[in-house]
Amino acid sequence: MKLSQEQYDILMDWLERYLTPTKAINPKVDTSDIRKAFMDTYSHGFYLDNDTINCAMRKLGYRVTHLESDPYLHFNVSSQSPALREYHHFLSNQSTYEKYE
């Protein structure tokens, strides 16, 4: 997926600010969770495909295992990352949820 420079900058900034790396791969968080957190809960979010998330995460130095499960990769990212906490809050309160900036 081709992103504009502005979209790329927004995505990379969001990943750096709202995801927390861990030492170990987290089997509870995959590409889809990260993509949906960005699209559904971030006020500046926009549509992304799985490959775009995978490439951006790897560019930022996140590790993955089992590349054969592409496009749903698991990363060394904390389930308690701010973005993922917001996404889980959104899932439980969709009718009253307001996107964050």
All heavy atoms as an XYZ file, in Angstrom:
849
protein
N       0.860     -1.171      0.000
C       0.000      0.000      0.000
C       0.902      1.228      0.000
O       1.827      1.335      0.792
C      -0.892     -0.040      1.241
C      -1.667      1.197      1.480
S      -2.806      0.956      2.868
C      -3.910      2.259      2.480
N       0.626      2.145     -0.860
C       1.419      3.369     -0.987
C       0.821      4.454     -0.102
O      -0.342      4.811     -0.240
C       1.438      3.812     -2.451
C       2.255      5.025     -2.725
C       3.711      4.682     -2.778
C       4.468      5.908     -3.293
N       5.766      6.022     -2.728
N       1.629      4.965      0.820
C       1.200      6.054      1.694
C       1.837      7.357      1.234
O       2.969      7.356      0.740
C       1.643      5.792      3.138
C       1.107      4.565      3.848
C       1.677      4.492      5.256
C      -0.406      4.568      3.895
N       1.126      8.447      1.450
C       1.739      9.750      1.221
C       2.778      9.967      2.318
O       2.768      9.273      3.349
C       0.685     10.858      1.262
O       0.195     11.017      2.585
N       3.653     10.931      2.152
C       4.652     11.209      3.184
C       3.977     11.609      4.487
O       4.393     11.196      5.572
C       5.613     12.317      2.728
C       6.755     12.549      3.703
C       7.643     11.328      3.879
O       8.069     10.719      2.913
N       7.915     10.957      5.129
N       2.895     12.377      4.394
C       2.168     12.784      5.597
C       1.575     11.571      6.317
O       1.676     11.455      7.541
C       1.069     13.782      5.246
C       0.282     14.241      6.450
C      -0.854     15.190      6.102
O      -1.202     15.336      4.917
O      -1.412     15.766      7.045
N       0.952     10.657      5.568
C       0.383      9.454      6.171
C       1.473      8.597      6.808
O       1.300      8.088      7.912
C      -0.366      8.635      5.124
C      -1.657      9.248      4.662
C      -2.267      8.456      3.526
O      -1.568      8.020      2.606
N      -3.580      8.271      3.583
N       2.598      8.459      6.122
C       3.715      7.678      6.647
C       4.209      8.280      7.963
O       4.431      7.559      8.938
C       4.839      7.629      5.610
C       6.057      6.880      6.077
C       6.095      5.491      6.033
C       7.169      7.558      6.553
C       7.214      4.793      6.463
C       8.295      6.872      6.987
C       8.307      5.493      6.937
O       9.409      4.807      7.375
N       4.362      9.592      7.996
C       4.825     10.267      9.206
C       3.836     10.088     10.359
O       4.240      9.862     11.498
C       5.054     11.758      8.949
C       6.224     12.021      8.008
O       7.064     11.117      7.808
O       6.290     13.140      7.459
N       2.542     10.179     10.055
C       1.506      9.987     11.087
C       1.591      8.577     11.649
O       1.577      8.369     12.865
C       0.095     10.272     10.515
C      -0.082     11.771     10.277
C      -1.000      9.739     11.445
C      -1.332     12.128      9.483
N       1.696      7.584     10.770
C       1.775      6.189     11.208
C       3.012      5.948     12.068
O       2.905      5.380     13.168
C       1.781      5.247     10.009
C       2.031      3.771     10.330
C       0.968      3.209     11.254
C       2.139      2.970      9.037
N       4.161      6.374     11.598
C       5.396      6.120     12.337
C       5.385      6.832     13.690
O       5.812      6.262     14.697
C       6.613      6.528     11.501
C       6.756      5.731     10.211
S       6.854      3.951     10.447
C       8.588      3.773     10.786
N       4.880      8.039     13.727
C       4.786      8.774     14.988
C       3.868      8.045     15.953
O       4.186      7.885     17.131
C       4.279     10.195     14.727
C       4.133     10.993     16.002
O       5.156     11.243     16.674
O       2.989     11.365     16.335
N       2.721      7.585     15.462
C       1.768      6.856     16.309
C       2.392      5.581     16.864
O       2.270      5.293     18.054
C       0.507      6.545     15.500
C      -0.542      5.833     16.280
C      -1.483      6.380     17.095
C      -0.767      4.413     16.326
N      -2.275      5.387     17.639
C      -1.861      4.181     17.180
C      -0.139      3.330     15.704
C      -2.344      2.903     17.438
C      -0.627      2.048     15.965
C      -1.716      1.851     16.830
N       3.044      4.811     16.014
C       3.666      3.567     16.470
C       4.704      3.841     17.558
O       4.765      3.123     18.550
C       4.329      2.837     15.295
C       3.390      2.250     14.241
C       4.179      1.783     13.032
C       2.553      1.126     14.815
N       5.497      4.874     17.373
C       6.533      5.201     18.353
C       5.945      5.712     19.662
O       6.462      5.420     20.736
C       7.503      6.233     17.779
C       8.393      5.654     16.692
C       9.326      6.678     16.088
O       8.923      7.856     15.903
O      10.475      6.311     15.792
N       4.874      6.489     19.584
C       4.288      7.091     20.786
C       3.377      6.155     21.558
O       3.318      6.226     22.792
C       3.496      8.350     20.421
C       4.359      9.492     20.024
C       3.634     10.803     19.890
N       2.257     10.697     19.466
C       1.426     11.721     19.438
N       1.808     12.907     19.810
N       0.191     11.555     19.022
N       2.634      5.305     20.875
C       1.563      4.566     21.523
C       1.750      3.061     21.639
O       0.868      2.372     22.138
C       0.231      4.872     20.839
C      -0.161      6.311     20.967
C      -0.163      7.156     19.872
C      -0.508      6.841     22.204
C      -0.517      8.493     20.004
C      -0.862      8.177     22.341
C      -0.861      8.990     21.235
O      -1.204     10.309     21.369
N       2.880      2.533     21.175
C       3.192      1.123     21.383
C       4.439      1.022     22.250
O       5.357      1.831     22.130
C       3.426      0.399     20.057
C       2.216      0.245     19.153
C       2.597     -0.537     17.903
C       1.046     -0.414     19.858
N       4.471      0.018     23.103
C       5.586     -0.178     24.019
C       6.264     -1.504     23.692
O       5.617     -2.558     23.767
C       5.074     -0.208     25.480
O       4.313      0.972     25.722
C       6.220     -0.298     26.457
N       7.553     -1.460     23.343
C       8.251     -2.719     23.055
C       8.521     -3.521     24.327
O       8.604     -2.973     25.424
C       9.561     -2.263     22.405
C       9.737     -0.844     22.782
C       8.385     -0.283     23.133
N       8.626     -4.818     24.160
C       8.994     -5.730     25.245
C      10.164     -6.583     24.763
O      10.525     -6.553     23.587
C       7.822     -6.651     25.630
O       7.452     -7.420     24.485
C       6.634     -5.870     26.130
N      10.726     -7.363     25.660
C      11.827     -8.242     25.267
C      11.333     -9.454     24.489
O      11.984     -9.917     23.571
C      12.609     -8.688     26.498
C      13.382     -7.564     27.136
C      14.180     -8.051     28.316
C      14.905     -6.868     28.946
N      15.723     -7.246     30.078
N      10.186     -9.972     24.870
C       9.664    -11.205     24.266
C       8.539    -10.911     23.274
O       7.823     -9.920     23.408
C       9.145    -12.130     25.362
N       8.394    -11.782     22.303
C       7.281    -11.712     21.361
C       5.994    -11.954     22.136
O       5.915    -12.851     22.972
C       7.435    -12.761     20.240
C       8.744    -12.560     19.473
C       6.225    -12.754     19.305
C       8.853    -11.272     18.708
N       4.973    -11.168     21.852
C       3.692    -11.282     22.538
C       2.708    -12.035     21.635
O       2.232    -11.489     20.641
C       3.151     -9.895     22.870
C       1.876     -9.934     23.676
O       1.246    -10.960     23.821
N       1.495     -8.776     24.188
N       2.361    -13.268     21.976
C       1.448    -14.037     21.134
C       0.003    -13.535     21.180
O      -0.834    -13.983     20.403
C       1.545    -15.456     21.704
C       1.954    -15.257     23.122
C       2.815    -14.029     23.140
N      -0.279    -12.579     22.075
C      -1.640    -12.053     22.194
C      -1.882    -10.835     21.313
O      -3.013    -10.361     21.211
C      -1.926    -11.679     23.646
C      -1.908    -12.861     24.580
C      -2.178    -12.443     25.986
C      -2.120    -13.638     26.919
N      -2.322    -13.260     28.308
N      -0.838    -10.313     20.683
C      -0.970     -9.119     19.851
C      -0.430     -9.425     18.458
O       0.714     -9.847     18.324
C      -0.186     -7.927     20.448
C      -0.271     -6.716     19.540
C      -0.694     -7.593     21.839
N      -1.262     -9.218     17.442
C      -0.780     -9.425     16.075
C      -1.040     -8.186     15.228
O      -1.565     -7.180     15.702
C      -1.366    -10.687     15.449
C      -2.854    -10.604     15.159
O      -3.426     -9.503     15.138
O      -3.467    -11.670     14.937
N      -0.654     -8.270     13.986
C      -0.773     -7.164     13.050
C      -2.188     -6.593     13.022
O      -2.372     -5.382     13.010
C      -0.399     -7.650     11.629
O       0.904     -8.208     11.669
C      -0.453     -6.530     10.627
N      -3.165     -7.447     13.024
C      -4.551     -7.005     12.952
C      -4.938     -6.131     14.147
O      -5.622     -5.121     13.989
C      -5.477     -8.215     12.865
O      -6.814     -7.811     12.785
N      -4.489     -6.509     15.344
C      -4.789     -5.706     16.539
C      -4.200     -4.306     16.419
O      -4.860     -3.314     16.747
C      -4.222     -6.379     17.794
C      -4.796     -7.749     18.050
O      -6.033     -7.893     17.965
O      -4.013     -8.678     18.314
N      -2.967     -4.228     15.956
C      -2.293     -2.930     15.824
C      -2.982     -2.089     14.753
O      -3.251     -0.904     14.942
C      -0.803     -3.133     15.516
C      -0.135     -3.869     16.683
C      -0.111     -1.805     15.216
C       1.241     -4.421     16.380
N      -3.282     -2.707     13.623
C      -3.939     -2.002     12.513
C      -5.306     -1.471     12.951
O      -5.641     -0.310     12.712
C      -4.096     -2.959     11.330
C      -4.730     -2.337     10.096
C      -4.758     -3.344      8.954
N      -5.536     -4.516      9.272
C      -6.859     -4.607      9.139
N      -7.552     -3.584      8.706
N      -7.490     -5.720      9.434
N      -6.098     -2.298     13.615
C      -7.428     -1.868     14.055
C      -7.343     -0.793     15.122
O      -8.162      0.143     15.139
C      -8.222     -3.066     14.563
C      -8.651     -4.003     13.454
C      -9.346     -5.212     14.023
C      -9.706     -6.208     12.946
N     -10.296     -7.430     13.519
N      -6.356     -0.887     16.015
C      -6.182      0.152     17.032
C      -5.909      1.492     16.365
O      -6.469      2.526     16.754
C      -5.046     -0.215     17.982
N      -5.078      1.500     15.352
C      -4.761      2.733     14.632
C      -5.988      3.280     13.897
O      -6.317      4.450     13.999
C      -3.627      2.482     13.637
C      -3.264      3.677     12.812
C      -2.468      4.684     13.337
C      -3.709      3.802     11.508
C      -2.132      5.798     12.586
C      -3.384      4.902     10.742
C      -2.593      5.909     11.282
N      -6.682      2.426     13.185
C      -7.807      2.868     12.362
C      -9.035      3.234     13.184
O      -9.723      4.211     12.878
C      -8.188      1.787     11.343
C      -7.133      1.538     10.312
S      -7.582      0.349      8.997
C      -8.744     -0.741      9.743
N      -9.333      2.472     14.225
C     -10.601      2.622     14.935
C     -10.569      3.586     16.115
O     -11.621      4.106     16.501
C     -11.084      1.259     15.450
C     -11.457      0.310     14.324
O     -11.635      0.763     13.178
O     -11.558     -0.893     14.606
N      -9.394      3.804     16.703
C      -9.382      4.598     17.934
C      -8.568      5.883     17.851
O      -8.721      6.750     18.705
C      -8.851      3.764     19.125
O      -7.500      3.393     18.882
C      -9.708      2.536     19.353
N      -7.712      6.027     16.858
C      -6.858      7.205     16.744
C      -7.544      8.242     15.852
O      -7.971      7.926     14.745
C      -5.505      6.807     16.176
C      -4.480      7.900     16.139
C      -4.229      8.687     17.252
C      -3.754      8.140     14.989
C      -3.276      9.680     17.225
C      -2.787      9.124     14.951
C      -2.557      9.895     16.067
O      -1.614     10.887     16.039
N      -7.654      9.469     16.328
C      -8.396     10.492     15.586
C      -7.774     10.801     14.225
O      -8.463     11.250     13.317
C      -8.525     11.772     16.411
O      -7.254     12.340     16.650
N      -6.481     10.567     14.062
C      -5.814     10.816     12.778
C      -5.614      9.532     11.989
O      -4.894      9.521     10.992
C      -4.460     11.493     13.010
C      -4.564     12.774     13.758
N      -5.102     13.922     13.223
C      -4.236     13.089     15.037
C      -5.078     14.896     14.114
N      -4.566     14.407     15.232
N      -6.239      8.442     12.435
C      -6.081      7.150     11.785
C      -6.774      7.095     10.432
O      -7.697      7.860     10.143
N      -6.322      6.193      9.605
C      -6.866      5.980      8.260
C      -6.660      4.518      7.911
O      -5.986      3.788      8.644
C      -6.186      6.903      7.234
C      -4.685      6.951      7.374
C      -3.877      6.005      6.776
C      -4.096      7.943      8.145
C      -2.499      6.036      6.932
C      -2.715      7.997      8.300
C      -1.916      7.040      7.690
N      -7.226      4.086      6.801
C      -7.131      2.684      6.420
C      -5.677      2.286      6.165
O      -4.931      3.006      5.508
C      -7.972      2.385      5.170
C      -7.788      0.957      4.734
C      -8.461     -0.065      5.392
C      -6.899      0.620      3.722
C      -8.268     -1.391      5.034
C      -6.694     -0.701      3.362
C      -7.385     -1.699      4.026
O      -7.183     -3.005      3.679
N      -5.310      1.126      6.676
C      -4.005      0.519      6.423
C      -4.197     -0.958      6.153
O      -5.113     -1.574      6.698
C      -3.094      0.655      7.646
C      -2.658      2.047      8.035
C      -1.982      2.020      9.391
C      -1.721      2.608      6.986
N      -3.319     -1.522      5.341
C      -3.360     -2.971      5.177
C      -2.318     -3.607      6.096
O      -1.482     -2.921      6.683
C      -3.175     -3.382      3.713
C      -1.845     -2.950      3.115
O      -0.904     -2.624      3.877
O      -1.736     -2.951      1.879
N      -2.395     -4.915      6.238
C      -1.495     -5.623      7.151
C      -0.034     -5.472      6.756
O       0.834     -5.317      7.625
C      -1.864     -7.107      7.206
C      -3.178     -7.327      7.907
O      -3.546     -6.590      8.791
N      -3.894     -8.360      7.501
N       0.270     -5.533      5.470
C       1.656     -5.431      5.025
C       2.281     -4.093      5.412
O       3.458     -4.031      5.762
C       1.762     -5.636      3.512
C       1.482     -7.065      3.097
O       1.640     -7.978      3.936
O       1.098     -7.271      1.933
N       1.489     -3.024      5.355
C       1.996     -1.703      5.725
C       2.374     -1.673      7.198
O       3.440     -1.162      7.578
C       0.955     -0.617      5.401
O       0.667     -0.662      3.995
C       1.466      0.764      5.761
N       1.532     -2.238      8.055
C       1.843     -2.310      9.486
C       3.078     -3.163      9.712
O       3.994     -2.784     10.453
C       0.647     -2.877     10.286
C      -0.498     -1.869     10.318
C       1.062     -3.275     11.701
C      -0.227     -0.632     11.147
N       3.139     -4.327      9.077
C       4.286     -5.220      9.249
C       5.592     -4.527      8.868
O       6.581     -4.613      9.596
C       4.106     -6.498      8.430
C       3.019     -7.385      8.971
O       2.642     -7.295     10.135
N       2.484     -8.244      8.119
N       5.602     -3.849      7.743
C       6.814     -3.151      7.291
C       7.198     -2.034      8.251
O       8.379     -1.878      8.591
C       6.608     -2.587      5.885
S       6.543     -3.847      4.601
N       6.228     -1.256      8.693
C       6.511     -0.145      9.605
C       7.046     -0.655     10.943
O       8.014     -0.103     11.489
C       5.253      0.694      9.815
N       6.447     -1.703     11.476
C       6.888     -2.253     12.751
C       8.319     -2.778     12.645
O       9.152     -2.544     13.530
C       5.951     -3.370     13.212
C       4.555     -2.913     13.577
S       4.500     -1.959     15.096
C       4.777     -3.238     16.309
N       8.620     -3.457     11.576
C       9.969     -3.992     11.398
C      10.970     -2.872     11.180
O      12.097     -2.946     11.665
C       9.978     -5.001     10.261
C       9.145     -6.234     10.661
C       9.035     -7.237      9.580
N      10.286     -7.978      9.516
C      10.593     -8.793      8.540
N       9.744     -8.984      7.543
N      11.739     -9.438      8.533
N      10.554     -1.826     10.488
C      11.444     -0.674     10.279
C      11.794     -0.011     11.608
O      12.897      0.505     11.787
C      10.796      0.324      9.336
C      11.695      1.480      8.984
C      11.149      2.304      7.858
C      12.216      3.273      7.433
N      12.402      3.308      6.020
N      10.863     -0.027     12.558
C      11.108      0.554     13.875
C      11.885     -0.386     14.798
O      12.154     -0.040     15.944
C       9.782      0.942     14.533
C       9.095      2.156     13.916
C       7.716      2.353     14.523
C       9.943      3.410     14.099
N      12.215     -1.569     14.316
C      13.042     -2.483     15.092
C      12.286     -3.517     15.893
O      12.892     -4.263     16.668
N      10.964     -3.586     15.721
C      10.204     -4.630     16.407
C      10.558     -5.977     15.789
O      10.755     -6.088     14.576
C       8.703     -4.373     16.311
C       8.224     -3.306     17.252
C       8.180     -1.978     16.858
C       7.829     -3.615     18.550
C       7.745     -0.984     17.732
C       7.398     -2.638     19.422
C       7.366     -1.325     19.006
O       6.944     -0.358     19.875
N      10.636     -6.987     16.638
C      10.968     -8.334     16.186
C       9.683     -9.125     15.935
O       8.658     -8.860     16.545
C      11.823     -9.051     17.229
C      13.180     -8.411     17.446
C      14.070     -9.192     18.402
N      13.408     -9.944     19.452
C      13.003     -9.434     20.620
N      13.168     -8.170     20.874
N      12.433    -10.212     21.523
N       9.797    -10.123     15.064
C       8.671    -11.017     14.773
C       9.172    -12.451     14.755
O      10.365    -12.701     14.609
C       7.996    -10.699     13.418
C       7.457     -9.304     13.398
C       8.948    -10.916     12.263
N       8.254    -13.364     14.907
C       8.560    -14.776     14.694
C       7.528    -15.326     13.728
O       6.490    -14.719     13.494
C       8.496    -15.580     16.010
O       7.188    -15.447     16.563
C       9.540    -15.121     16.997
N       7.836    -16.459     13.195
C       6.894    -17.169     12.324
C       6.453    -16.314     11.142
O       5.269    -16.032     10.968
C       5.681    -17.678     13.106
C       6.043    -18.488     14.289
N       6.720    -19.680     14.188
C       5.857    -18.281     15.605
C       6.925    -20.169     15.384
N       6.425    -19.344     16.272
N       7.402    -15.911     10.318
C       7.067    -15.113      9.143
C       6.108    -15.838      8.208
O       5.435    -15.206      7.407
C       8.333    -14.703      8.394
C       9.210    -13.686      9.112
C      10.506    -13.458      8.352
C       8.463    -12.371      9.300
N       6.020    -17.147      8.343
C       5.093    -17.897      7.491
C       3.637    -17.600      7.826
O       2.745    -17.912      7.062
C       5.364    -19.405      7.562
C       5.084    -20.049      8.909
C       6.232    -19.932      9.908
O       7.281    -19.378      9.564
O       6.062    -20.402     11.041
N       3.371    -16.982      8.984
C       1.995    -16.631      9.332
C       1.607    -15.264      8.782
O       0.529    -14.764      9.075
C       1.795    -16.667     10.845
O       2.606    -15.692     11.470
N       2.474    -14.679      7.983
C       2.203    -13.402      7.345
C       0.856    -13.479      6.640
O       0.568    -14.488      6.034
C       3.339    -13.119      6.353
C       3.317    -11.726      5.786
O       2.903    -10.811      6.499
O       3.718    -11.561      4.622
N      -0.031    -12.538      6.721
C       0.172    -11.157      7.137
C      -0.132    -10.871      8.605
O      -0.098     -9.732      9.025
C      -0.798    -10.387      6.254
C      -1.975    -11.289      6.134
C      -1.369    -12.694      6.100
N      -0.409    -11.890      9.414
C      -0.742    -11.662     10.824
C       0.455    -12.047     11.693
O       0.521    -13.139     12.225
C      -1.991    -12.442     11.230
C      -3.193    -12.026     10.429
C      -3.666    -12.813      9.391
C      -3.828    -10.830     10.703
C      -4.764    -12.416      8.643
C      -4.929    -10.425      9.962
C      -5.379    -11.225      8.933
O      -6.457    -10.816      8.191
N       1.382    -11.127     11.828
C       2.602    -11.378     12.582
C       2.427    -10.960     14.038
O       1.659    -10.061     14.355
C       3.761    -10.593     11.969
C       4.069    -10.887     10.501
C       5.199     -9.994     10.014
C       4.410    -12.350     10.296
N       3.179    -11.613     14.903
C       3.215    -11.263     16.326
C       4.522    -10.528     16.581
O       5.574    -10.922     16.071
C       3.142    -12.526     17.190
C       1.846    -13.238     17.041
N       0.779    -13.030     17.884
C       1.432    -14.136     16.131
C      -0.233    -13.779     17.495
N       0.142    -14.462     16.429
N       4.454     -9.464     17.362
C       5.616     -8.614     17.619
C       5.960     -8.605     19.100
O       5.166     -9.002     19.940
C       5.317     -7.178     17.177
C       5.091     -7.037     15.704
C       3.809     -7.091     15.180
C       6.148     -6.848     14.844
C       3.594     -6.964     13.818
C       5.948     -6.720     13.483
C       4.666     -6.777     12.974
N       7.107     -8.064     19.409
C       7.510     -7.858     20.799
C       6.929     -6.527     21.275
O       7.615     -5.544     21.474
C       9.039     -7.890     20.948
C       9.746     -6.827     20.139
O       9.459     -6.625     18.959
N      10.675     -6.134     20.760
N       5.611     -6.521     21.442
C       4.893     -5.319     21.867
C       4.019     -5.670     23.073
O       3.428     -6.747     23.135
C       4.062     -4.720     20.707
C       2.981     -5.651     20.247
C       3.512     -3.374     21.065
N       3.964     -4.755     24.010
C       3.216     -4.984     25.244
C       1.710     -4.878     25.021
O       1.238     -3.959     24.347
C       3.641     -3.965     26.294
O       2.806     -4.043     27.426
N       0.978     -5.778     25.638
C      -0.487     -5.699     25.618
C      -0.975     -4.460     26.366
O      -2.099     -4.024     26.177
C      -1.100     -6.938     26.268
O      -0.799     -8.085     25.537
N      -0.115     -3.913     27.227
C      -0.461     -2.721     28.008
C      -0.044     -1.426     27.322
O      -0.104     -0.354     27.934
C       0.185     -2.819     29.392
C      -0.349     -3.965     30.212
C      -1.863     -3.890     30.377
O      -2.400     -2.856     30.752
N      -2.558     -4.971     30.088
N       0.355     -1.495     26.068
C       0.677     -0.285     25.312
C      -0.541      0.630     25.298
O      -1.680      0.152     25.219
C       1.039     -0.637     23.868
O       2.206     -1.421     23.816
N      -0.322      1.940     25.361
C      -1.468      2.863     25.360
C      -2.449      2.623     24.205
O      -3.662      2.644     24.404
C      -0.809      4.236     25.271
C       0.527      4.049     25.898
C       0.947      2.651     25.521
N      -1.949      2.391     23.015
C      -2.836      2.185     21.864
C      -3.698      0.939     22.023
O      -4.883      0.944     21.677
C      -2.024      2.087     20.583
N      -3.121     -0.117     22.550
C      -3.875     -1.360     22.702
C      -4.865     -1.275     23.857
O      -5.958     -1.835     23.774
C      -2.909     -2.533     22.851
C      -2.012     -2.745     21.627
C      -0.980     -3.816     21.897
C      -2.837     -3.077     20.392
N      -4.507     -0.560     24.899
C      -5.472     -0.338     25.987
C      -6.663      0.460     25.465
O      -7.819      0.152     25.782
C      -4.802      0.393     27.154
C      -3.896     -0.480     27.973
C      -3.528      0.148     29.314
N      -3.407      1.583     29.291
C      -2.272      2.265     29.346
N      -1.124      1.625     29.431
N      -2.257      3.573     29.328
N      -6.407      1.494     24.671
C      -7.498      2.290     24.090
C      -8.363      1.434     23.174
O      -9.586      1.566     23.172
C      -6.949      3.483     23.317
C      -6.485      4.611     24.177
C      -7.621      5.250     24.973
O      -8.747      5.381     24.458
O      -7.370      5.611     26.125
N      -7.741      0.576     22.394
C      -8.486     -0.276     21.482
C      -9.414     -1.223     22.256
O     -10.582     -1.392     21.899
C      -7.526     -1.060     20.586
C      -8.230     -2.006     19.649
C      -9.149     -1.525     18.705
C      -8.002     -3.367     19.700
C      -9.797     -2.398     17.846
C      -8.641     -4.241     18.846
C      -9.544     -3.743     17.918
O     -10.193     -4.603     17.070
N      -8.933     -1.804     23.328
C      -9.774     -2.691     24.140
C     -10.898     -1.907     24.827
O     -12.016     -2.410     24.959
C      -8.931     -3.472     25.146
C      -8.028     -4.452     24.468
N      -8.492     -5.562     23.796
C      -6.691     -4.465     24.316
C      -7.489     -6.214     23.276
N      -6.378     -5.568     23.571
N     -10.604     -0.678     25.218
C     -11.642      0.192     25.785
C     -12.708      0.475     24.718
O     -13.911      0.430     24.987
C     -11.014      1.493     26.288
C     -11.995      2.479     26.825
N     -12.669      2.299     28.019
C     -12.422      3.661     26.324
C     -13.466      3.323     28.218
N     -13.340      4.162     27.212
N     -12.273      0.754     23.499
C     -13.184      0.987     22.377
C     -14.081     -0.233     22.144
O     -15.294     -0.098     21.956
C     -12.378      1.305     21.112
C     -13.148      1.173     19.832
C     -14.067      2.135     19.456
C     -12.946      0.082     18.998
C     -14.778      2.018     18.268
C     -13.650     -0.047     17.806
C     -14.570      0.927     17.448
N     -13.500     -1.427     22.165
C     -14.275     -2.634     21.919
C     -15.368     -2.839     22.963
O     -16.445     -3.334     22.647
C     -13.360     -3.857     21.880
C     -12.432     -3.965     20.688
C     -11.533     -5.184     20.824
C     -13.195     -3.995     19.377
N     -15.097     -2.426     24.183
C     -16.089     -2.633     25.235
C     -17.088     -1.479     25.356
O     -18.113     -1.634     25.996
C     -15.394     -2.863     26.574
O     -14.654     -1.735     26.946
N     -16.809     -0.335     24.736
C     -17.679      0.845     24.859
C     -17.863      1.569     23.529
O     -17.772      2.787     23.471
C     -17.074      1.844     25.862
C     -16.918      1.266     27.231
O     -17.893      0.903     27.860
N     -15.686      1.160     27.686
N     -18.124      0.858     22.469
C     -18.188      1.471     21.144
C     -19.212      2.596     21.045
O     -18.991      3.581     20.358
C     -18.479      0.418     20.081
C     -17.309     -0.476     19.832
C     -17.570     -1.461     18.715
O     -18.410     -1.227     17.853
N     -16.851     -2.557     18.728
N     -20.311      2.470     21.719
C     -21.377      3.469     21.572
C     -21.017      4.807     22.214
O     -21.551      5.843     21.820
C     -22.685      2.942     22.152
O     -22.546      2.706     23.531
N     -20.124      4.820     23.192
C     -19.781      6.058     23.883
C     -18.324      6.466     23.691
O     -17.887      7.464     24.241
C     -20.037      5.924     25.399
O     -19.231      4.851     25.915
C     -21.504      5.656     25.674
N     -17.579      5.721     22.893
C     -16.145      5.957     22.764
C     -15.853      7.180     21.888
O     -16.471      7.364     20.849
C     -15.459      4.723     22.156
C     -13.981      4.873     22.113
C     -13.205      4.583     23.217
C     -13.350      5.340     20.963
C     -11.832      4.737     23.194
C     -11.984      5.498     20.930
C     -11.239      5.199     22.049
O      -9.872      5.357     22.019
N     -14.911      8.007     22.319
C     -14.422      9.128     21.507
C     -12.973      8.871     21.184
O     -12.190      8.534     22.067
C     -14.571     10.444     22.274
C     -16.026     10.846     22.439
C     -16.149     12.248     23.035
O     -15.335     13.097     22.701
O     -17.078     12.429     23.818
N     -12.595      9.060     19.932
C     -11.214      8.801     19.514
C     -10.255      9.754     20.213
O     -10.574     10.888     20.497
C     -11.088      8.968     18.001
C     -11.846      7.907     17.230
C     -11.597      8.038     15.758
C     -12.300      6.887     15.030
N     -11.950      6.848     13.618
N      -9.042      9.242     20.473
C      -8.021     10.056     21.124
C      -7.069     10.635     20.077
O      -6.998     10.189     18.964
C      -7.237      9.234     22.155
C      -6.376      8.146     21.563
C      -5.039      8.380     21.298
C      -6.886      6.899     21.267
C      -4.232      7.389     20.754
C      -6.101      5.909     20.720
C      -4.791      6.166     20.465
O      -3.995      5.183     19.907
N      -6.343     11.663     20.495
C      -5.328     12.269     19.619
C      -3.961     11.943     20.108
O      -3.675     11.875     21.239
C      -5.500     13.787     19.593
C      -6.599     14.184     18.670
C      -6.505     15.642     18.267
O      -5.397     16.135     18.019
O      -7.554     16.256     18.189
